[in-house]
Amino acid sequence: MIKNYLSIALRNFRKQKTFTLLNVGGLAIALTAATLALAFIQHELSYDQWLTNKENIYRVYREWDPGRGTLYTPHVLSETLREEFPEIVSAVPVTEGNDLLVSTEEKPEDGIYVETMALADSTFLKVLPFPLKYGNPENALENNHSMLISESLAKQFYGDENPVGKVLRFNDQDDYLITGVMAKFPGNTHFDVDLVGRDTTYFYKSWTGNNPATYVSLHPKTDVAQLEKKITAAINPRLKKELENMGSVWEKFPEWKLQPVSDAHLNATAQLSGPFAIESGGIRRVYIIGIVGLLVLIVASINYMNLTTAQATRRAREVGVRKVNGASRQQLIFQFLSEAVLQCLVALPIAIFLAELALPAFEQITNRDLSLGLAELSFIIPLLLGLVLLLGVLSGSYPAFFLAAYRPTEVLKGKWLRRDKGKLLRQGMVVVQFTGAIVAAVVMTFIYRQVQYMQNQELGFQSEQVMVIKANAQDTYQKIQALRGRLLQNPQVKAITASVSMPGSGHPDNGLRIGGIEKSHSENIFFTDAYYTQALNLEVIEGRFLSPADTAPQSFVVNEAFVKEFDIENPVGHPMNFSWIKEAGQIVGVVKDFHYSGLGQRIKPLVFSGAIHKMRSGWVNHVAVRLSTSDLRSTIADVEKFWKQIEPAHPIRYSFLDDDFAQLYADQERLGQTILWATLLTLFVALLGLFGLAAYMAEQRTKEVGVRKVLGATVTQIVTLLSTDFLKVVLIAGLVAVPIAFWLAQQWLSDFAYRTPVSVLPFVLAIVGALVTAIVTVGSRAIRAAQANPAESLRSE
């Protein structure tokens, strides 16, 4: 029986080569999209799943509002949790570091920059059980200035030698003893670091000092919700007491929450900022990629149903004869379902091959290092096989039941041959296909326009030709101030500034007491020198900017948003000081608002202070140099020579501020690229189906076309006749797509404080584009039918 079904299927495939190729091609493209989507989803969901005891590992965060929190916690929190909460086995504070110059004791001149590291205490491996290739996990971080390094970094420095007992130097000033080598992780992790060190000098015994993340290991079957309430009840009073001792009052205190480590990468619990937080996107990107794959699969499935039901009359006599000879309805349904599954199975290896070819481009779009190796395929292929069976059954179900329902008497009398059964349903499914394509095209257009809007918007500061150098040493600020005159002797150098923060980068907040306001407020603050406005061309609209003498924490410059937020009528001279310092201070100037955090959020209150020595022991993160546009290459060379005097042990690393700022929109650009490819794939697969339906229609109307040509109809008239029905369907799809696309565009744009307006043009262009591609697709087949010899057409039956 099975052999008979297979032979019938193969015979039909050979007889209908064009339709078979269209079906297999559309299914192959859909399964390619599904393969890539599954590879991405598997990669994203695999983070931290390999950790032993993962179900009991959590990280602490503070939730200020539902869905928004921070991972920054006090250093003393972990010790308190270990000592006072029996539900907690252990807890560890982990401070994140990055861009550190690391060198060996043997070759200090051959240092390399390590992108990420962590500083913790001796309990680190008790909470996060990373496997060690060398070293004893019981005492690896027992002593201060001890260090675990990754297997890849150990190989880079020491080859195959066991490096335990060796010394690494950081930033040419701190030495750490290697006490362990972390084995290559068997899977992905959000905690992707090359170095884990212990240095207690970074730990502050304060409830208001918020620098590390805190990870905890719980006893099995702990009631997490109840534990969260206990932590909140125990910690907030201590925080409140310390703030009161500082003369500071908070209007609102946070809820202390626990997030499973398995959710850390995707941030499924809350959008969190702080150490080891994810880049923007997270779970939303998984949903988007999954929806794209599903959309293309649905379109391909609709194609199959459309093309199969359109050809129903060709199989009508076959069904009638088989029923007369005793075939049951169940046997016929199984026959047609097996043909659908068989075509999906043929498409599967083609899809895997295409996915391998498309993988590099897909990696660029998703910003992920993906693979379709044996390990990945062993996970993906069983899912694809299940998907193939499901797709085959779903796409073949309607045609199977449709064809199996034929009545032998009507079929053999030719009545079914004169009917156009299922035409309305086929048109409805084409509407669904093109609706999806047009919606995707409109949303993609608005994403592109929003990114262009943000990139071209006036930012309120000069970002072009501003060279931003990463600072590494504690004395960089002092050296810049002492030696700045040497660099400014170059007429191509217009200004130089040293700062903790630059537009587009992170910035701390600090507690402030503002004159006339009872409670203190925590506001964004830029610790910088007196030359910040010169380097970035900020406009001072009242008073003055900081002067070189404003190093004590009593002089502040604020932005317009700050003045508006606190309703300060005469800001210059208005009293203000840090909540943790009793010295009286005042506002000395106001700068015009500028977009220091990008256009994704409104301009918030901002404060400038020259008290860098009060921030992070005098460290600065950035040195910005404003250059002339002429002779840029030689000017950069002079800056590089100057930098050797500032940080002789650190090779210069620089970028340009406009490029750095553009990176704020990289995630939106990648989202736009994802939806662009979704649009193209959806449209292409839909057009394959449309081409097949047009070919079927032209074949069905061969005799009519011949008669019309004999009676004098022109090629144009015949093409118009054959195309009109399809164009009406696409136009209906456009009308259905408009409200859906409008709602989605509005929802996406609502995430941005400054956004491009929603105009009619993208909707018109998407609909016109769909109509044009449909005209080309259907018209090419209609022209061929219209140009056929009438004599051959009239003999077609």
N, C-alpha and C positions, 0 to 999 in steps of 0.2 A: 504493500500500500504506500509506504513512505517513498519507495523508489518511483512509483507511478506519479506521486505528487511532485517529486523533484524533476522528473522528466518533463512533465507538463509545464512546470515553472520555467525550466530552461528553454523549452520550445517557445513559450510566450515571450521570454526575454529576447530571443533571437529575432522573432517576428517584429517586435516593437523596439528596435535598437534605440531610436531617438528618445522615446519616453523612458526606457530603462536607463540610458545615460543621464537624462535629466534627473531622474529620481535618485540614482546612485551618487551623482555629482552633488546634488543638494544635500543628501544625507551625509556624504563625506565631509562637506564644509561644516555642517552642523555638528558632527561628531568631533571635528577638529577643534571647534570652539569649545565643546564640552570637555575635551581632553585637556586643553590649556586651562580652562576654568577649574577643573578638578585638580590639576597640578598646583595651581595657585592656592586653592582652598586647603588642600592637604598640607601645603607648606605653612600656611598661616595657622592652621589648627594644631600643628605638631609642636608648637613652642612649649617647652618645659614639660611635655608629657613624659619624657624619659626620666625625670627626677624621681628617685626613690622617695616614698613618703610624700609625694606631691599633694595628695588630698588633704594633708595636714599642715601645709606650708602656706602662709598668708603674708601680705604686706599691709602695714598700717597706713591709713590715709585719713585726712581731716576733711569732712564734707561741710562746706559752708552753705551751699544751696543744693537742692536735689539735682543729681547729675553733674555736679561740678565740685571738684575737690583738689587737694594738693598732697603730694607725697612728702613734702618737707616736714620733718618732725624734730623735736628737741633731742639732743644727744642723751639726755638723762632718761628718756622714755624707756629705752630698752632695758636698762638696769632696774627701773621700777617695775616693769612688766615681769621680769624674771623673778624678782623677789616677792612680789605681792599678789600675783595671780597664779593659783595652783593649776589652772587650765593650760598654762603656757609652759612648755618644756624648756624652751630657750628663746632668746631674742637677741638680735644683733643690729647695731646702727651701721649703715653703709653710706659713705660719702663718695660721690661720683667725681672723678677727675678726667681730664682729657688733654690731648695735645701736649704730652710730656716728653721732653728730650731724655732718652734713656741710653746709657752707655755702660760698657763693662769696665771693670777695674784694670783689665789687661790692655784694652784699647779705648781709652777715654775719648780719643779723637773721632772714633767711628760710631758716634751716637746716631740713633734714629728716633723719630717721633712716633710715640705710641698713641693711638687714637683714644683709647678708653682704659681707665683703671678704676679701682675701688679701694677705699680705705675703710677698714672694719676693725673689730676687736677679736679676741681669741675665740669667741663663740661662732665665728662665721661658718665653719664647716659643720657645726652641729645643727645649724638651721638650714643652710643650703649645701646639701651633701654632694659637692662636686667630686668626681673620682680623681685620685692622684696617681700619676705614673711613678713619681718619685716622692719620697717624704712620708712622714707619719701624720695622718690627719688628726691624731689626738693632741699633738703639741706643735703643729706646723706654724701656728700664729701665736704661740705662747709668749714670745718676747717682743718688745717694741722694736720697730724698724726691721721686722721680718717680712718676707715677701713670698707669695705664690706667683709663679709665672705660667703662661700657657705653653703647651707642648710646641706649638708652632714658633713662638718667640724664643723658646729655649733652643730649638734647632737652628734658628736664624743666628743666634749669638754663639752657641757652643757646639753646633753640629750634633753628633750622636752621643756626646759626653753627658754624663749626669752632672747637672750644674748645682746641685744642692751643696751649700757651703760657699758658693761664689758670691761676689758682691756686685750689685748694680747701683749706679749713681743716677739720680734724678735731677734734671735741670742744673747739672754741674754743681750741686750743693748738698744734696741729701743722699746718704748711702743706706742701702737696704740689703740684708742678708737673705739669700735665696734659701728657703726652708722646704720648698715643695714645688713640684711641677704638675699642673693640672692636665690630666689626660684629655685628648681630643674628645669633645662632647659628642655623645652618640646621636644627638639631635639638635634642633634649634633651641635657642633660649633668648629671652628678653634681656638677660644679664650677660651680655656678650662682651666680656672684658679680657684683656691679655694679662692684667696684673691685679692681684689682690694683696694689699699690704696692711700692716698694722702700724699706726702712728697716733698715739694718744694725745699728741700736742694739738691735734685738730678737733678734739672733743671739748665741749664747753658745758660746765655744770650749770645750765640755765634752762628754764622752761620757755623762755622767749627766744632763745637762739635756735633757729630752724635751718639746719643744713643737711643732715642725712635723711635717707629713707630708713625705715625700721621694718625688718623682716622677723617673723615669729614662726615657731614650730609649736603646734598645739597637740595636746593629748587626743587620741582618737575619740570620736563621737562627742566632741565638745559642742555645746549649744552656742554657735557663733553669734547669733543675734543677741542672746543674753549676755555674752562676754563683751560685746560692743557697748552695751548699756552700762556695764560695770566699769569699763575703761573710761567712758565719758564722765560718769559720776565721780570717778576717782581723780582724773587728771585736770578737768576744767577748774575746780576750786584752787588747785596749786598754781595753775596758770594765772587765774584771776588775782591771787594773793601777790604773786611776783609783779604783776602789772601795777597793782595798787602801790606797792613799795617804790615803784619807779615813778609814781604820779600819773600813771596812764590808766584810762578806763576804756574798755571795749563795750560797744553796744550789743554785740552778738558773739557768742562762743560756738565753736564747731561741734559737730557730732564726730566722734572717733569711730572709724569703720575698719573692717578687715576685708581685704580683697584676695581671693584665691590666687596663688601664683600662676595657676593654669590660665587665668584670665588676664594676666599682666600684659601680655603682648597686644591683645585685642582691646584691652580696656573695656570689657563687657560690662563692668560694674559702674564705671563713671569715667568721664573725661578728666584725666588727672594730669597735672603738671608737676615737675620736680625731677629728682634723680631717677634715672632709668625709665622715664616715661617714654611712651611710643611717639613716633612721628604722627602727624595728623592723618586721618584716614581710618585706621583701625578696622573695626568690625563693619563699618559702612562700606569700605572697599570690598570686603568679602561678599557682602550682599550685592553690590553692583556687578562684580565679575560673575557671580552666580546667576543673577538675573539676565545678564547678557547671554551667557551660555544657554539658559533656558529659553530665552526669546528666539534665538536662532534655531533651536531644536523644534520649537512650536511652529515656526514658519516652514521648516523643512517637512514636518509632519503634515501640515496643511497642504503643501505642494503634493505630497504623495496621495492624499485623499482626493484632492481635486483632479489630478491627472488620471487616477484609477477610475473614479466614477465617471469622468468624461469619456473614457474609453469603454464604458459599460456595454454599449451596444455591440462592440466587437466580440465580447465574450458571451453575449446573450444566447446565441444558438448553442454554444458549447455547454452552457448551464442547462438549457432546455433538453438537449440530447442526453446529458448525464443524468438528469432527473428522471427522464423516461426510462433510462436503463437501470434505475434503482438507486442512484446516489441520494443519500439523505442530506438534509439541510446542514446537519452538523459536519458531515464530510466536506461539503462545499465551503463552509465557513473556515474549516481547518485548512483547506487548500489555499484560499486567498490570504489568510493570516500567515501561513508558512511562506508564501511568496514575499510578503512584506518583510518578514523577519530575515529571509534569505538576502534580500537587497540590502538590508541594514548590515548584515554580516559581511557582505562583499565590501561595503563602504568602510568598515571598521579599520582594516589594515591600511587602507588609503589615508584615513583620517590620522592614524598614528604617524605615518610618514610625513604628512603635511604639517602636523603639529611639531615634529622635530625641525622642519624647515622654518617654521614661524616662531620658534622658541626665542631666538635672539631678539627679535623685534618685540615680542611679548614681554621679555625681561626688561627691556628699556621702558616700555609703557608702565609696567607695574613697579619698577625700581626694586626688583628682587632678583636674587641669584637662584634660578630654578633649574631643575634637571628632569629629564625623562629617562633616567637610567633604570637598571633592573629593580632596584628597591622601590622607586616611584611607580614603575609600571606594574609591579606586583600588587600595589594598592589600587592603581587606577584601572587596570584592565578588568578585574572582576566587577568593578562598578560600571565600566563601559559595557561589559557583556550584559549585565542586568539592565542597563539603560537601553541597549539595543533590543533586548526582548520586549521591554516596556514600550519603546518607541515603535517597534514593529507591530505590536498588538494594538496600540492606540491608533497609529496611522492606518493600519490595515483593517481596523474593526468596522468602521462605517462602510467602506467598499465591500467587505466580506458579507456583512448582513444585507447590504443593498443588493448585491449580485445574487446572493443565495435566496432572496425573496422572489426572484422571477418565477412566474407561472409558466410551466412548459407549454400549455395550449396557446397562450398569447404570444410567447416567443416564437414558436414554430409557425404561427400564422403571420409573423412579421409586425405585430402591433407594437412591440417594445422598440423596434427599430425606428419607428416613426415618432417616438416620444423623445423629449429632451429631459429625462428625469434628473433631478438634482441640480438644475441650473441655478435656482435661487440660492441653494446652500453653497454652491461653488462660488458664486458672486459674494456671498456673505463672508466666506473664508478669505477671499482676496482682499475684501475690505479690512479684515483683521490684520492681514499681513502688511498692507501699506499703511494702515493706521500706526502700527508699531514703528515702521521705518520713518514715517513723517514725524512722529513724536520724538524719536531719538535724534533726528536731524535738527529739530527746533531746539531741543535742550542743549545739544552740542553747540549750536550757534550761539546761544546765550552764554554758555560757559566760555567760549572763545571771546565773545564781546566783553564779558566781565573781566577776564584776564587782561585783555588789551586796555580796557578802561583803567584798571588798577596800575598797569605799567606806564600809561601815558598821563595819568593824573598828576597835577601839580602837588608835590609832596610838602612844600614849605621849607625845603632845605636843598642844598646842592649835593647831588649824589654822583654826578659825572666828574671824572678826573680826580676823585678822592681816593687815594691809596690807603687801604686799611691794613696795618701790620699787626700780627698777633704778638702781644707782649708775653714774656715768659718769666722774668726775674723780679725779685722784690724791689730792687733798686732802680728799675727802669724809669719810674716816674721822676725820681730825683735827677737821674742822668739826662733825661729829656729836657727838664727845666734848665739844667746847667749848660747843656751843649746845643740848645735849639738855635742859637745865633749862628753857629757854623753852617748848619743846613740852610738857613734863610739867606746866607750870602749868595746862594744860587738864585738868580732872578726868576728861574722857572718854578721855584717853590714859593707858593703864596702864603701858606700857613701850616702850622703843625700843632697838634693837640694830643694829650694823653688822657684816657678816660676809662672808667670801668665799663661803660655802656656806649653802644652806637645804635643808631636807628636800625631796626630790623633784628637786633640781637636781644638777648635777655637783659632784664634790668631788675635790680632789687627793689623792694618796697621798705619803707621805714615809718615808724611811729612818729607823728608830729603833733605838737600842741599849737593850736592856731588861736591867736588873740580873739576874744569874743565868743569862742566856741568851747563849751564846757568839756566835752569828751575829746580825747585824742583820736586821730585818724591815721590809718596806714595808707600811704600814697606812694606812687612810683617815684623813684629818685635816680638821677644821673649824678654820680660822683665824678667830677671832671676838673680840668684846670681852667685858667682864665681865657684860653684861646679857642674854646669850642665853637663860639659863634663865628669866628674868623674862618675856621676850617670848613664849616658847613654852611656858611652864609645865612645864619639864622638872623631874623630881624628882631631887634630890641625895640619895643614900642613904648615902654615907660621905664624911667630910671636908667640903670646901667646893668651890664653883665658883671660876672665875678671879676675881681681884680687879683693880681698875684698875691696881694696881702690877705685875701679871703680864704686862708687855710684853716682858721679856727671855725668851729661849727656854729657861727652866729649870723652868717650872711647867706641869703637864699635868693634864687631867681626862680620864678614860677611862669607857667604858661597861661594863656587866656582862659583855658578850660578850668584851671585851678581857681582863678579869680571868679569865674562865673559859678562854679560849683559851690563855693563858700560865700558868695555874695559879698565880696570885699569891695567897698566903694572906692577907697584910696589905697591901693595895694602897696605902693612904695612907702616904706617905713612902718608897715603893719607888723606888729609883733608876732614872731613864730620861732619855735625852737624844737629840737629833737626831744621826744618824750623821755629819752633816757639820759638827757643832759639838763642840768638845772640852769646853765648859763642862758641869759636872755639873748634873743636874736631877732632879726627882722628881715623882711623882704626888701631887697635892694633894686629889683628890676622885674620886668615882665617881658617875655618873648612871645612873638606871634605863634599861634598854634601851628604845629607841623605833625605829619603822620609818622611818629616814631615807632609805631607797632604795625604798620601796614594799614591797608584800607579794609581789612576784614572786620575791624571794630572801630567804634567811634574814638575820637581823640579824647583821652582821659586826662585828668589833672596830672601834672608833672612838675617836679621840683629839681633844681640844680643846686648842688653844693660843692664847694671846693675842699671839703674836709676829707680828702682821700685817705689821709693818715688814720682816720677813724674807721675806715672800711677795709676789711680783709688785710690788716697789717700793712697797709700801704701799697697793695698790689693794684695794678691796672691791667685790663685785659686787651686794650686796643690803643694803638697810636695811629692817628689819621693825618695824612699829609695831602694838602690840596695842591695840585700841580697845574701848570700851564699846559695848554693843548699843543703847543709847539715843542718840537724836539723831545717827545715823550720818552723815547728809548734811553737817551743819554741822561735824562733827569732821573729815571728809575735807577740807572747805574750809580748815580751819585747818592741816591737814597740808600742803596745797598751798601755802599762804602761807609756811609754815616752810621748805619745800623751795626756795623762791626765794632764801632766805638761804644755803642749803647749796650749790646749783648754779644760780646765776642764769642761766647760759647754756643750761641744759638743761631743757626742759619736763618736768614730772613724768610718769613712766610707771609705773603701778602695777597690781597685781592682788591677789587675795586667796589666801592660802596654800592654803585648801581647794580652790579652783578649780584652782590650779597642780598640786596633788597628784592631783586627779582626772584631769588630762591624762595621767598615767602609765598610765592604763587605757584611753585613747582607742582604741588599736590593738585591744584586746580587744573594745571596744564595736563598732567597725567590723566586726570579724570576726563578731561575733554578728549584726549587721544583715545581713551578706552571707549567712550561713547561714539567717537568718529568711526572706529573700526566696527563697533556694534551696528551703526547705521549702514555702513558699506556692506557688511556681511548679510544683514537682514534684507537690504534692498536687492543685493545680488541673488540671494536664494529666492526671494519673491519674484524677481524677474525671470529666473529659470522656470518657475511654475507658470508665469504669465506667457512666456514663449511657448511652453508646451500646450497650454490651453488655446493659444492663438493658432498653433499648428493643427490642433484637433478641430477647431472651428473652421479653419480654411478647408480642411479635408472633408468635413461634413457638408460644406456648402459649395463643393467643387462644381456640381451640375448647375446650381443657381448662378454661380459666377460665369460659367460658360454661356448660359442663356442670356444673361445681361450683356455680355460682350457682343454676342451676335446681334442683339437689339440696339447696339451703339453706345453702351456705357463706357466711359473712359477709365483709365487706370486710377486716376485720382478719385473718381466717384466710387469705384469698387473698394479702394483702400479705406476711404471714409466710412463706407458701409460696414466693412469688417472690423474697423477699429472703434467705432462709436460706443459700443456696449462696454468695452474695457475701460475707455477713458471716463465714462460715467461712473464706473465702479471706483476708479482711483480718485475721482473728484469727491465722491461720497466719503471715501476714506480720509481725505483731507479735511472735510467738514467735521467728521467725527474726531479727528486728531486735535483740532484747534483747542477746544476746552481742556482736554487732557494735558496737552503740551503747555498751555497757559498756566494751569495749576502747578505742574511740576516745576516750570521755570520760576514761578513766584516763590515756591517753597525753597528752591535752591538759592535764589538771590536773597532771601530773607536772612541768610546767615551773614550777610555783609552789611556793615553800617553804611558804606558808600557803594552804590551799585549803579550799573547801567540801566537806563529806562527800558521798560518792556514796550517794544514798538511792534507795528504790524509787519514790517519788512521780513523778519525771519520766517514768519508763518507763510507769507506769500511765496518767498523763495523756496521753502521746503515743498509746498504743494506744487508749484510750477516745476521744480526739479523732478518730483515724482511723476508728474504728467509727461514731461519731456522724455524721461527714461522709458516710461511705458509706451509712448508714441514710437520711439526708436525700436523698442523690442517687438511690439505688436506690428508696427508698420513694416519692418523688414520681412516678416512672414506674410503679411497681407500683400505686399508688393509682388512677392514671388507668386502668390496665388493669382493675382490680377494679371500678371504677365504671361500666364500659361496659355498654351494654344487652346482656343475654344473647342476645336474638334476633339482634342484629347479629353477635355473636361466633360463633353457630352457623352463620350464613350466610357466615362469613369464608372458607371454602374452597369 
